Amino acid sequence: MDASNDNMSVKIKTPEAIERMRVAGRLAADVLDMIAPHVKPGVTTDELDRLCHQYITEVQEAIPAPLNYRGFPKSICTSINHQVCHGIPSDKRLKKGDIMNIDITVIKDGYHGDTSKMFFVGEPSVLARRLVTVTQQSMMLGIGAIRPGATLGDIGHTIQKFVESQGYSVVREYCGHGIGREFHEDPQILHYGKPGEGLVLEPGMCFTVEPMVNSGKRFIKILPDGWTVVTKDRSLSAQWEHTVLVTEDGYEILTLRAEERDEPQPDPQ
């Protein structure tokens, strides 16, 4: 989501809405699990898009939210190497050593589930593997800062402090977002900031945490297709994303993949 400074009108989700968010979140995570074996050298991102579209519409009987959203032409986003986000699937074939983010959002019974994961195509470089690991760790640390009474600045500061301590940079033009019946709702979740600043979190808030981290400088540009965001210096970029609910005593991740569901989650700080 584009970062801006619009006034916020944050929706508190009802128990019924939360149940539907859990369903949508689980479906989005399941798409990433389904597509994982297909991510390999030689496959096109168009083929990955086709498989995800078919799975969402036919197996899950859900709707791929990106398709035709503000004119986006595909059902998923595929962002490779120095692409930061919003990469459009194409006939480009993946090659050994690529890293790629696949971003999935599904709509089920009127509610959205939004998540993304980094994939290695063959064996990545040491630099690429470390960037991907640090980015995932930064997301989980940010999620660990979520609890009633904490602020959005606490989340952003936690992510920024860790990323910069590892020698990387946080993209600032794009951010996480509230989510529910709408794909993008208030509040905006910046992945940088100062502790104690910004909106105070309350139970029932639901939003994404999705840091974009560059191995070089944080500056980005948009390609002529109007969607694909790349690093200005062509350095590698990585992103992970979960949809998170603020609970009475902390948080609940609504988009855990199968591989994560039995893992201990970070304690609220």
Residue, then its C-alpha position, 0 to 999 in steps of 0.5 A: m500500500d502507498a504510504s500517505n498521511d490521510n486521517m484514519s477511521v479504523k474499523i474494530k472487527t466484530p467477532e463474526a467478522i474476525e471469524r471470516m477473517r480467520v477463514a480468508g487468512r487461512l485460505a491465503a496461506d494455503v495458496l502459498d503452500m500449494i504453489a511452493p513446489h512449482v517455484k523452480p528454475g524454468v517456470t514462468t511467473d504467468e504459469l504460477d499466476r495461472l495455478c494460483h488463480q485456478y486454485i483460488t477460484e476452483v478449489q477454494e471457491a474464493i476470489p483473487a483480490p488483485l485481479n482488476y484491482r485498480g487495473f492490476p492485470k493478474s491474480i497474484c504479485t510476483s516480485i523478483n530480485h531487485q523488484v520490491c513489490h507489485g511485480i506483474p506475472s509474465d512469460k519471464r522464466l525463473k532462473k537458478g539463484d533468483i529470489m522472489n516474493i509471491d503476494i496472495t490476497v483472497i476474498k472469501d465471504g466478503y473478507h480479505g486475507d493477505t500474505s506474502k512469502m519469499f521463495f528461493v529458486g534453486e540455491p540463493s547467494v549468501l547475500a540473498r539468503r541473509l537478506v530474506t532471513v533478516t526481512q522475515q525476522s524483522m516482520m516477526l519482531g514487529i508483530g511481537a510488538i503488537r498488543p493493546g496499548a502499544t502504538l503503530g510507532d512501536i511496530g515501525h521502530t522495532i522493524q527499522k531498528f533491527v533492519e538497520s542494525q543488520g546493514y539493510s534499509v527499509v522502504r518507506e513509500y509502501c506500508g502495511h494496511g488495515i484490512g477486512r471487507e476492504f482490501h486496504e483500510d486504515p490504519q497505515i502500518l509504517h515499517y519505520g518510526k518512533p516508539g510511543e508515536g501514532l495510533v494506540l492499538e485496540p483489540g479488534m483491529c486487523f492489519t498487515v505487517e509487510p516490511m520491504v527491505n533492500s540490501g542497498k539504499r532504500f530508494i525505489k522507482i516505479l517501472p513504466d508498467g505503472w505497477t512494478v516497484v524496483t530498487k533505484d540502485r538495483s540492489l536485492s529486495a525482500q518482503w514478507e507479510h502476515t495479516v494480524l489481529v490485535t487481541e485482548d492480550g496481544y495478537e493473533i496471526l491470521t495467515l500462518r502457513a502449514e509450516e508455521r502453525d506448530e511453531p511458537q510465535p514471538d511473545p508480545q513485548 
